[in-house]
Amino acid sequence: MGTVSGTVLPVAALPAVRAVQTVGIVPKVEIAYDNGDAMTGAYSMSLPVEAARLATYSMSLPLTFAPQSGAGAYTLEAFATGYVTQTKAVAASTTPSTDNNFTLVPNP
């Protein structure tokens, strides 16, 4: 697992951040979610470093699971009601990624 963290502002907006990933043919799977701290806007989440494994549906066992492309590649989405969602690509690794900061702007 790798740790991804940062801040999401303004805290008065009660913002949150989620990590999404493309898995197989599904373009967006939510892997992790964290609310920004109500005082500081800080968030942190643990993300898998290894590739997701999928198996083709079958009534026969055993199922064969194969790693998918995009190991450790995620998109962070910072959002709050009334604000424009912001995104940032991030790669999870065993070295913590701590500079994933967002400042949301009001939705016009």
LUMMI-915031 format. One line per field, with one value per residue: residue in three letters; x, y, z of N, C-alpha, C, CB in turn; residue number from 1. Coordinates in steps of 0.2 Angstrom, whole numbers. Glycine has a CB too. Layout:
REM LUMMI-915031
rest <- ALA/...
nc1 <- X/...
nc2 <- Y/...
nc3 <- Z/...
cac1 <- X/...
cac2 <- Y/...
cac3 <- Z/...
cc1 <- X/...
cc2 <- Y/...
cc3 <- Z/...
cbc1 <- X/...
cbc2 <- Y/...
cbc3 <- Z/...
nr <- NUM/...
END
This chain:
REM LUMMI-915031
rest <- MET/GLY/THR/VAL/SER/GLY/THR/VAL/LEU/PRO/VAL/ALA/ALA/LEU/PRO/ALA/VAL/ARG/ALA/VAL/GLN/THR/VAL/GLY/ILE/VAL/PRO/LYS/VAL/GLU/ILE/ALA/TYR/ASP/ASN/GLY/ASP/ALA/MET/THR/GLY/ALA/TYR/SER/MET/SER/LEU/PRO/VAL/GLU/ALA/ALA/ARG/LEU/ALA/THR/TYR/SER/MET/SER/LEU/PRO/LEU/THR/PHE/ALA/PRO/GLN/SER/GLY/ALA/GLY/ALA/TYR/THR/LEU/GLU/ALA/PHE/ALA/THR/GLY/TYR/VAL/THR/GLN/THR/LYS/ALA/VAL/ALA/ALA/SER/THR/THR/PRO/SER/THR/ASP/ASN/ASN/PHE/THR/LEU/VAL/PRO/ASN/PRO
nc1 <- 4/2/4/-6/-7/-13/-19/-36/-45/-57/-59/-72/-81/-83/-75/-70/-60/-57/-50/-49/-49/-45/-51/-49/-62/-69/-71/-70/-67/-71/-58/-53/-58/-59/-63/-60/-50/-59/-54/-41/-41/-34/-31/-29/-25/-24/-18/-18/-3/0/-6/-24/-33/-42/-55/-62/-80/-86/-94/-86/-74/-56/-56/-47/-37/-31/-18/-22/-19/-11/-6/-5/-8/-18/-32/-35/-49/-55/-68/-83/-99/-106/-94/-81/-76/-60/-46/-32/-18/-10/3/3/15/27/34/28/16/15/11/-1/-11/-26/-36/-51/-63/-77/-92/-97
nc2 <- -6/11/28/43/60/76/93/100/114/127/125/128/124/110/100/85/71/59/44/38/25/17/1/-13/-13/-4/13/21/18/19/19/24/36/51/63/81/87/96/107/109/105/94/78/60/45/27/18/4/-2/-12/-19/-20/-36/-45/-57/-67/-69/-85/-101/-112/-118/-118/-100/-89/-76/-61/-48/-31/-17/-1/-1/6/18/32/44/58/66/81/88/98/103/115/119/119/103/97/89/77/68/54/44/29/23/15/25/38/50/67/80/83/94/104/118/123/131/142/136/143
nc3 <- 0/-3/3/0/2/7/6/6/1/2/19/25/15/17/10/1/-4/-17/-23/-39/-51/-67/-71/-79/-92/-86/-83/-72/-56/-39/-27/-15/-2/7/19/20/33/46/52/46/33/29/22/20/12/10/-4/-15/-22/-31/-47/-50/-50/-61/-66/-79/-80/-76/-75/-72/-61/-58/-56/-66/-62/-68/-69/-71/-82/-78/-65/-49/-53/-52/-51/-42/-36/-30/-22/-18/-12/-23/-28/-41/-47/-45/-52/-51/-57/-50/-43/-34/-23/-13/-6/3/-4/-3/-7/-13/-16/-15/-20/-20/-31/-32/-40/-55
cac1 <- 0/5/0/-7/-10/-12/-25/-41/-47/-58/-62/-79/-85/-83/-73/-68/-56/-58/-46/-52/-44/-48/-50/-52/-65/-73/-67/-69/-69/-68/-54/-53/-62/-57/-66/-54/-51/-64/-50/-35/-42/-29/-33/-24/-28/-20/-20/-14/3/0/-12/-30/-33/-49/-56/-68/-85/-86/-97/-81/-68/-55/-56/-40/-36/-25/-17/-24/-14/-12/-4/-3/-10/-25/-34/-38/-55/-57/-75/-88/-106/-106/-88/-79/-72/-53/-43/-24/-15/-5/5/4/21/29/36/22/16/12/10/-7/-15/-31/-40/-57/-66/-84/-95/-101
cac2 <- 0/18/34/49/65/83/97/102/120/130/120/130/120/103/96/78/69/52/41/33/21/13/-6/-17/-9/1/19/25/14/23/15/27/42/54/70/85/89/102/113/111/103/88/72/55/38/22/15/-1/-1/-17/-19/-24/-42/-47/-64/-67/-73/-92/-106/-117/-116/-112/-93/-86/-69/-58/-41/-26/-12/4/-2/12/25/35/51/61/71/85/91/100/106/122/120/115/97/97/82/77/61/52/37/26/19/14/31/43/56/71/86/83/100/107/124/123/137/141/135/150
cac3 <- 0/-3/6/-3/6/5/9/1/4/8/24/26/10/19/5/1/-10/-18/-28/-44/-56/-73/-70/-85/-96/-82/-84/-66/-50/-33/-23/-8/-1/13/20/22/41/47/54/42/26/28/20/18/10/7/-10/-18/-27/-36/-51/-49/-54/-63/-69/-83/-77/-78/-70/-70/-57/-54/-60/-67/-61/-72/-67/-76/-83/-73/-58/-45/-57/-49/-52/-36/-37/-25/-23/-12/-15/-25/-31/-47/-45/-47/-53/-52/-58/-44/-44/-28/-22/-6/-4/3/-9/2/-10/-17/-13/-20/-18/-24/-33/-32/-46/-57
cc1 <- 4/1/0/-10/-9/-17/-29/-44/-53/-61/-70/-83/-86/-81/-71/-64/-57/-53/-49/-47/-48/-46/-54/-55/-70/-69/-66/-72/-66/-64/-54/-56/-60/-60/-60/-56/-55/-60/-44/-36/-37/-33/-28/-28/-23/-22/-15/-9/2/-6/-18/-30/-41/-49/-62/-73/-85/-90/-92/-76/-62/-55/-48/-40/-30/-24/-19/-19/-16/-10/-2/-5/-18/-26/-37/-43/-56/-64/-78/-94/-105/-99/-86/-75/-65/-50/-35/-22/-10/-3/7/11/22/32/30/22/11/10/4/-12/-20/-34/-46/-60/-73/-87/-99/-108
cc2 <- 6/23/40/54/72/87/99/108/123/125/122/126/113/99/89/77/61/50/37/30/17/6/-10/-12/-4/7/22/20/18/18/17/33/45/61/74/87/95/108/114/109/97/82/67/49/33/19/9/1/-6/-16/-23/-30/-44/-54/-63/-71/-80/-96/-111/-114/-120/-106/-91/-79/-66/-51/-37/-21/-6/3/4/18/27/42/53/66/74/88/93/103/113/124/116/109/98/90/83/70/60/45/34/22/19/20/36/49/61/78/87/88/102/113/125/130/137/140/141/148
cc3 <- 0/0/2/1/4/9/4/5/0/13/26/21/12/13/6/-5/-11/-24/-32/-48/-61/-71/-75/-90/-92/-81/-77/-60/-44/-28/-16/-8/6/13/22/29/41/49/49/35/24/26/19/17/8/1/-12/-23/-33/-41/-49/-53/-55/-66/-73/-80/-80/-73/-68/-66/-59/-59/-60/-67/-64/-70/-73/-77/-78/-66/-54/-48/-54/-51/-45/-39/-31/-26/-17/-16/-17/-27/-37/-44/-49/-47/-53/-52/-52/-45/-36/-28/-14/-2/-3/-2/-5/-1/-14/-14/-18/-16/-23/-26/-34/-39/-49/-58
cbc1 <- -5/7/2/-11/-8/-13/-22/-46/-42/-62/-58/-80/-81/-90/-67/-74/-48/-65/-40/-58/-40/-46/-53/-57/-70/-75/-70/-73/-66/-74/-47/-45/-69/-50/-71/-54/-44/-69/-47/-29/-40/-24/-38/-20/-33/-19/-19/-19/9/0/-10/-36/-30/-52/-57/-66/-92/-79/-103/-78/-70/-48/-60/-37/-36/-26/-10/-31/-14/-19/2/4/-10/-25/-39/-33/-61/-51/-79/-84/-111/-108/-82/-75/-75/-48/-45/-21/-12/-8/11/-2/27/34/41/21/12/16/16/-10/-11/-37/-35/-63/-63/-88/-100/-98
cbc2 <- 0/20/35/48/64/84/104/96/125/136/120/137/121/102/100/73/70/50/38/37/16/15/-8/-22/-13/-2/24/31/7/26/15/27/41/54/70/92/89/100/111/107/108/87/72/54/39/16/21/-7/-1/-24/-21/-20/-48/-42/-70/-70/-69/-95/-109/-119/-118/-112/-88/-89/-67/-58/-40/-23/-9/7/-8/11/24/34/52/64/67/90/86/105/105/126/119/120/91/102/78/80/60/54/36/22/23/8/35/45/54/72/89/76/105/102/131/119/140/148/128/152
cbc3 <- 6/-10/13/-10/13/-2/12/-1/5/8/31/25/3/21/1/1/-9/-21/-25/-48/-52/-80/-63/-83/-101/-75/-88/-66/-50/-29/-26/-6/-1/15/25/18/44/52/61/45/21/34/14/25/5/13/-16/-21/-23/-33/-58/-50/-50/-68/-63/-90/-77/-80/-73/-77/-49/-51/-56/-74/-53/-79/-65/-74/-90/-74/-57/-44/-64/-42/-58/-32/-40/-23/-27/-8/-10/-19/-25/-52/-47/-43/-59/-45/-65/-37/-48/-25/-25/-5/-8/10/-16/8/-13/-17/-10/-21/-18/-21/-40/-30/-46/-63
nr <- 1/2/3/4/5/6/7/8/9/10/11/12/13/14/15/16/17/18/19/20/21/22/23/24/25/26/27/28/29/30/31/32/33/34/35/36/37/38/39/40/41/42/43/44/45/46/47/48/49/50/51/52/53/54/55/56/57/58/59/60/61/62/63/64/65/66/67/68/69/70/71/72/73/74/75/76/77/78/79/80/81/82/83/84/85/86/87/88/89/90/91/92/93/94/95/96/97/98/99/100/101/102/103/104/105/106/107/108
END
